[in-house]
Amino acid sequence: MRYTIKSRKFGRDIDFVASLPNSKNYAYIKVSFTGNDSNYRQICDGGYLMGSTVSATAESFESICRNWWKQYLRNNKEEV
């Protein structure tokens, strides 16, 4: 799964990815601030990049990405 947010604040795309394994119905979500596929970081609760990791089902993936991004922007006033 892939979801892209076009950030007006930072003038670039923010990419979220997750892969659903065959044996589970949820996946951990990763984010890239650079658009580089080799530079993904796992997202965590509260809009952070460290802490309790966030997972999603196929149905909840986009909603969780949008909510995490809003929290991230509130927590991080500096540029990504």
Secondary structure as a PSIPRED ss2 file (coil, helix, strand):
# PSIPRED VFORMAT (PSIPRED V4.0)

   1 M C   1.000  0.000  0.000
   2 R E   0.000  0.000  1.000
   3 Y E   0.000  0.000  1.000
   4 T E   0.000  0.000  1.000
   5 I E   0.000  0.000  1.000
   6 K E   0.000  0.000  1.000
   7 S E   0.000  0.000  1.000
   8 R C   1.000  0.000  0.000
   9 K C   1.000  0.000  0.000
  10 F C   1.000  0.000  0.000
  11 G C   1.000  0.000  0.000
  12 R E   0.000  0.000  1.000
  13 D E   0.000  0.000  1.000
  14 I E   0.000  0.000  1.000
  15 D E   0.000  0.000  1.000
  16 F E   0.000  0.000  1.000
  17 V E   0.000  0.000  1.000
  18 A C   1.000  0.000  0.000
  19 S C   1.000  0.000  0.000
  20 L C   1.000  0.000  0.000
  21 P C   1.000  0.000  0.000
  22 N C   1.000  0.000  0.000
  23 S C   1.000  0.000  0.000
  24 K C   1.000  0.000  0.000
  25 N C   1.000  0.000  0.000
  26 Y C   1.000  0.000  0.000
  27 A E   0.000  0.000  1.000
  28 Y E   0.000  0.000  1.000
  29 I C   1.000  0.000  0.000
  30 K E   0.000  0.000  1.000
  31 V E   0.000  0.000  1.000
  32 S E   0.000  0.000  1.000
  33 F C   1.000  0.000  0.000
  34 T C   1.000  0.000  0.000
  35 G C   1.000  0.000  0.000
  36 N C   1.000  0.000  0.000
  37 D C   1.000  0.000  0.000
  38 S C   1.000  0.000  0.000
  39 N C   1.000  0.000  0.000
  40 Y C   1.000  0.000  0.000
  41 R E   0.000  0.000  1.000
  42 Q E   0.000  0.000  1.000
  43 I C   1.000  0.000  0.000
  44 C E   0.000  0.000  1.000
  45 D H   0.000  1.000  0.000
  46 G H   0.000  1.000  0.000
  47 G H   0.000  1.000  0.000
  48 Y E   0.000  0.000  1.000
  49 L C   1.000  0.000  0.000
  50 M C   1.000  0.000  0.000
  51 G C   1.000  0.000  0.000
  52 S C   1.000  0.000  0.000
  53 T E   0.000  0.000  1.000
  54 V C   1.000  0.000  0.000
  55 S E   0.000  0.000  1.000
  56 A E   0.000  0.000  1.000
  57 T C   1.000  0.000  0.000
  58 A C   1.000  0.000  0.000
  59 E C   1.000  0.000  0.000
  60 S C   1.000  0.000  0.000
  61 F H   0.000  1.000  0.000
  62 E H   0.000  1.000  0.000
  63 S H   0.000  1.000  0.000
  64 I H   0.000  1.000  0.000
  65 C H   0.000  1.000  0.000
  66 R H   0.000  1.000  0.000
  67 N H   0.000  1.000  0.000
  68 W H   0.000  1.000  0.000
  69 W H   0.000  1.000  0.000
  70 K H   0.000  1.000  0.000
  71 Q H   0.000  1.000  0.000
  72 Y H   0.000  1.000  0.000
  73 L H   0.000  1.000  0.000
  74 R H   0.000  1.000  0.000
  75 N H   0.000  1.000  0.000
  76 N C   1.000  0.000  0.000
  77 K C   1.000  0.000  0.000
  78 E C   1.000  0.000  0.000
  79 E C   1.000  0.000  0.000
  80 V C   1.000  0.000  0.000
